[in-house]
Amino acid sequence: MTKHYEEIHKVSRELSFISCDCCKKQFNIDEHIFEIQDMIHIEHLGGYGSLFGDGVKVSADFCARCSNTLFGNFLTKEVVF
């Protein structure tokens, strides 16, 4: 039996940082792992009659500081262990 091999080149991407869509601060994956874990990501797909548009996806990333400033008064908070 003869085996034949072909060379395959794969391109991969690695996340290097996440930016807050409010304050625009960049959080490096290697240096700010705890801040990144505390970020809030919002993603919504508009339905029929949506203010955003039917079938339109909207999304945003907020750091903890901006999340607290923007949503702090509206969030329900509870300690969960």
C-alpha positions in Angstrom: 0.0 0.0 0.0 1.2 3.5 -0.9 0.3 6.4 1.3 -0.1 9.9 -0.1 0.0 13.0 1.9 -0.9 16.6 1.1 0.4 19.6 2.9 -2.3 21.6 4.6 -1.9 25.2 5.8 -4.3 26.3 8.4 -4.9 29.9 9.5 -5.9 30.4 13.1 -6.9 33.4 15.1 -6.2 34.1 18.8 -8.0 36.7 20.8 -5.5 39.3 22.0 -7.7 42.0 23.7 -11.3 43.1 24.2 -12.4 46.7 24.0 -15.1 48.3 26.1 -17.7 49.8 23.6 -18.4 52.7 26.1 -15.0 53.9 27.3 -12.9 52.3 24.5 -10.3 50.9 27.0 -8.6 47.8 25.7 -8.2 44.8 28.0 -5.3 42.6 27.1 -6.0 38.9 27.6 -2.7 38.2 29.3 -2.7 41.2 31.7 -6.4 41.8 32.5 -8.0 38.4 32.8 -10.0 39.2 35.9 -11.3 42.5 34.4 -12.3 40.5 31.3 -14.2 38.0 33.4 -16.2 40.9 34.9 -17.2 42.4 31.5 -20.8 42.3 30.3 -21.6 41.2 26.8 -25.0 42.1 25.4 -26.3 40.5 22.2 -29.9 40.8 20.9 -31.6 39.8 17.6 -34.4 42.2 16.7 -37.7 40.6 15.9 -40.7 41.8 13.9 -41.4 45.4 14.7 -38.2 45.8 16.7 -36.8 49.3 17.3 -33.5 47.9 16.1 -34.9 46.4 12.9 -36.3 43.0 12.0 -33.5 40.4 11.9 -30.9 42.9 13.0 -28.3 41.7 15.5 -27.0 44.3 18.0 -24.2 43.7 20.4 -21.9 45.5 22.9 -19.2 44.8 25.4 -18.9 46.8 28.6 -16.2 46.8 31.2 -17.3 46.5 34.9 -16.8 50.3 35.5 -19.0 51.3 32.6 -21.5 48.5 33.3 -21.9 49.8 36.8 -22.2 53.4 35.6 -24.8 52.6 32.9 -26.8 49.8 34.5 -26.0 49.8 38.2 -29.3 51.3 39.3 -31.2 48.8 37.2 -29.4 45.5 38.0 -30.6 43.0 40.4 -27.7 41.8 42.5 -27.4 38.8 44.7 -24.5 36.8 46.1 -24.3 33.3 44.7 -21.7 30.8 46.0 
